[in-house]
Amino acid sequence: MMMKMLEAGGLSPLTDNIRTADDDNLQGCGRFERVKAMKEAIRAWVEEIAGEGG
């Protein structure tokens, strides 16, 4: 829904078009898998430094 709101506001969201439409999302999914990978790397880094007493 957020992607549709951005598009309606005149923005062109960044998407990789990997996820196609299905019964739950008839217009596809506007995700960008490289960002998802960054999120996992950041989470691992935060967990690592949290274990150092910080």
CORVEN-V947021 format. One record per residue. N is the residue number from 0. SS is DSSP state (A for helix, B for strand, O for the rest). OMEGA is omega in degrees with one decimal (none if undefined). D_FIRST is the distance of its C-alpha to the first C-alpha in Angstrom with 1 decimal. Layout:
n->(N:N)
ss->(SS:SS)
omega->(OMEGA:OMEGA)
d_first->(D_FIRST:D_FIRST)
This chain:
n->(0:1:2:3:4:5:6:7:8:9:10:11:12:13:14:15:16:17:18:19:20:21:22:23:24:25:26:27:28:29:30:31:32:33:34:35:36:37:38:39:40:41:42:43:44:45:46:47:48:49:50:51:52:53)
ss->(O:A:A:A:A:A:A:A:O:O:O:O:O:O:O:O:O:O:O:O:O:O:O:O:O:O:O:O:O:O:O:O:A:A:A:A:A:A:A:A:A:A:A:A:A:A:A:A:A:A:O:O:O:O)
omega->(-179.0:179.8:179.3:178.2:177.3:178.4:179.4:178.4:176.5:178.8:176.7:-178.6:177.1:179.0:179.3:177.9:177.9:-178.0:-178.2:-179.9:173.5:-176.8:-178.6:-177.4:-170.8:-178.8:179.8:-175.9:-177.0:179.2:177.6:-171.3:179.9:177.1:178.0:178.0:177.3:-179.5:179.4:179.1:179.0:178.9:179.9:-180.0:179.8:178.1:179.4:-177.6:177.8:179.1:-179.1:178.0:-176.3:none)
d_first->(0.0:3.8:5.4:5.2:6.3:8.8:9.9:10.6:12.5:14.6:13.8:13.9:12.0:14.4:13.9:16.8:15.7:17.3:14.8:15.1:13.6:14.8:15.1:12.1:9.7:11.5:10.2:10.8:9.5:9.5:11.8:15.2:17.8:20.3:18.2:18.0:21.8:22.3:20.6:23.1:26.0:25.4:25.2:28.5:30.1:29.3:30.6:33.7:34.5:34.0:36.7:39.1:39.6:37.3)
